[in-house]
Amino acid sequence: MKNFKKAVVLSLSLILALSLLSGCSGSSGKLRVGMECDYAPFNWTQADDKNGAIAISNDSTGYANGYDVQMAQKIADSLGMELEIVKTDWDGLIPAITSGKIDLVIAGMSPTDERKEVIDFSDYYYESDLVIVVKKDGPYAGAVSIADFSGAKITGQQNTTHYNVIDQIGGVDKQEALPDFSSMMNSLKSGFIDGYVSERPGALAAARVHSDLSFVGFEADKGFSYDVNESYISIGMKKGSSLKNKVNEALAKISKDERAKIMNTAIEDSAE
């Protein structure tokens, strides 16, 4: 009877171990990557697989494309895994990582100290600067300094550095944060705001698609101040994830020139 009990315990332990393994990242051979699919040129949704777009797993009619998607594909290829894109709202990305619904966040996310307390990050895969998107014929199109936006109605995406740095503009009329870049573009075009803070690639894409929009970039001493980590964009993952070293190894194989080429292509494709 004692040997029988031991055998049962061992069998149950084996079943438990196998079930745990089956829930581990990548055990299915798929790399589940979360992104908004609404932040061109980093990521967006389109109707077909043109230009290397990937079907969105939780959107039966949508395909994701952009810089994030193409970088995710390169990482998945390096890991010998199948890429699966999971469309996720910005505020849901970190909870999706911590709950195990996705393996990686590749969504133009900066590795801020606050986020590092909750998830781990890879080495950076893009570096950018912050600009303000405005109407091409608007009163702030000729601005050269953030000081020139005193009195302007400015916003940014909620829960981002973009929104926080607005406080550095003296006399600014800071507006309520908006959930995504589509909302900000619509608000700007409709005249509800005078501008919104964006990374330069996002501003380039917006101006390329919308001929009535432009953006203001700044020299080093006339723009926003922020920690260098907040100008980097990295890949998020669960604390202690075994994917971290593998992802960093994959990123190391992608040269700076190749990354620039991928971004330039994404900016061009986002206008189609």
N, C-alpha and C positions, 0 to 999 in steps of 0.2 A: 504493500500500500504506500509506503514511504517513497519507493522508487517511482510509483505511478504519479504521486503528487509532484515529485520533482520534474517528471516529464511534462506534466500539465503546465507547471510554472514556466519551464523552459520554452514550451510551445507558445504560451501566451506572451512571453517576453519577446520571442522572435517575431510574432505577429505585430506587436506594438512597435518594434524597431522598424519593421518593413513599412508600417503605416506612416511612421514619422518620416522615413526616407522618401516616401511617395509624395509628401507635402513640401519637400525641400525645393529651393529655387533651382529651376533647370532640370529637375528629375524627369519631366515629361519631354525634354528635348527642346522646349520652347522658352524663349527669353521674353518675359512679359514686361513691356516698357510702357509706362504711363506718360501722357502728355495731354495738353488741352486740345490740340488739333485746331487751334484758332489763334495763332500767334505768328503770322508770317513775318519774316522768312524762316523762322525757326521751325514752325510746324503749322499746318493748316489742313483743311478737309477739302477734297475735290471729288468729282463724280466718277472718275475712272482711274486706271492704273498708269496713266500717261506719265512719262518722265521718271519712272521708277517708284511710283507711289505704292504704298502697301495697304491692303484691305484692313479696315478697323474692325477688331474682333467683336466689339459691342455696338456696332453701327452697320447694319446689313447693307446699306446703300453707299457708305462713305469709304474713301481711301485717304490715307494720310501721306503728306509729303512735306518736304522742307529740310533744312539743315539738320535738325534733330533726327529726323527719320533716316536720312542717309548716313549719319554718324552711327545711329543705332544699328543699321544694317551691317556696317563694317565691323562693329563690335560683335554682333551675333555671328557673323561669318568667321571671325577670329576665334570665337568660342566653339564653333561647330554646332551652333544652335539655330533653330528657326525663330525668326523675329515675329512677335505678336504685339501689335499696337493696341493699347487699351485707352480709349478716350476718357479723360478724367478732368473734372473741373479743377482749377488751380488750387482752391482751398482743400480739395480732396486728395491731392497728390501725396502729401506726407502721411495722412492717415491710411492711404492705400498701401504705402510701403510698410508701415508699422504693423498693419493687420495681415500682411502677406498676400494681398490681392494682386500686387505687381512686384516685380523683382528690381526694377530700376526706374528712376525718374530721369528722363532726358527731355527737358522742357524749358530750356533757357533759365535754369534756376541757379542763383548765386549761393555759394557756401557760406552764408552768414553765421556768426557765432551762435545766434539764437537757433538756427536750424541744425547746427552741428550738435546741439544738446540732445536732439531727438533722432537724427539719422546720421549716417556716415556719408562722405563724399569722395569721389575720385579726384585725380588730378584734373586741372581745368581742360576743357575742350574748346573754349572760345574766350576771347578777351575783347571787351568793348568799352564804350564810354556812353555817358548819358547826355541826351539832347532834348529839346522841346519841339514837338510837332505843332505847327501852326497853320493857319490859312495862308496860302501864297500871296493873296492880295490883302491880308489883314493888317491891323495896326502894329503887330509885333514881328512881322516878317523881316524887318531890318535890324532886329535886336542883335547885339554882339555880346551881351553880358546878362547874367541872371538878374542883375539889378535893374535891367531895362524892363523886366516883367512885373515891376511894382504896380499893384492895382489890377493885374490881370487875373482872370479866373482860370486857375490851373488845377489839374487833377492828375492822378496816376492809378495804376492798378492796385487794388486792395491787397494788403499784406505783402508789400514789396518795398524794396529800397527806393524805387521810383517815386512812390507816394511820400515816403518819409523825408526825402531831401527837399521837397517843396518848401518846408519850413525855413530853408536857408535864404529864400527870396524875401527881402524886406518889403513889407507892405502888400504882399500877395493876397489875393482873395482865394484862399485854398478851398476847393470844392470837395464834395463827398467823393471818396474813392469809388471807382467803378470795377465791376467784376472781370472785364476782359477788354482787349484792344478794339474789338468791333464796336463795343459800346462807346469807347472813348472817341473813335473816329466819327461815329454818328453824331455824338454830342458836339464835336468840333465843327463838323460840316453844317449842323443845324444852328450853330451860333450860341449854344447853351454854355460853352466854355471857350476860352481863348487859346488853350493849348493843353497838351498833356506830355508828361515825361516818358521817354522811351529810350531803349538802347538804339544806337545808330543803325544797325541792320534793320530793325523794325521800322524805323523812320524812313529809311531808303525804300523799303518795300511799300510803305503807305504812300509815299510821294510818287512812286512808279505806277501804282494802281489808280491813284486819285490825283488827277492833274491839278486840282484846286488846292492841294496840300503841299506844304514844304516843311522844313525843319531848321532849327537854329542850333548849330554846334558852337562850342566854346573853347577858347584858348585855356591853357592850364590854370591861369590865375583869374579867370573870369567865369568859370563854371562852377559846378557843384563839387563839394568836398565829400569824399566817402572812402571807406577802407578799401584797400586794393582787392580784398576778397569779394567785395561787392561789385567789382567790375569784371571779375572772372565768372565763368559759367561752368559748372561741374555737374557730374552725374550723381544723383542721390541713390542711396541704398540702405537697407536695414543695418542697424548697429551690429558690427561683428560679422557682416556678410562675407562669405567665402568668395564672392564675386569681385571684391575690391581689387585684389592684386591682378586678377585676370583682366579686368576692365582697364586698369592702368597699363598693363602690358599691351593691350590692343590699341589704346590711345597713343602709346609711344611709337607705334608703327606708322601713324598718320602724320606726315610732315606738316610744318606750318604752311608751306606753299599749297599742299593738297587741301588743307582745311580752308584756306582762302578761296581756292577754286570751287570747293563745294558750296561755300557761302555765296559766292558770286552767281553760281548757277541757280541756287535757291532763290535769290533776289529776282533773277530774270524769270524763273518759272512761276513765281508767285503772281506775276503780272498777267499770266495767260488766262 
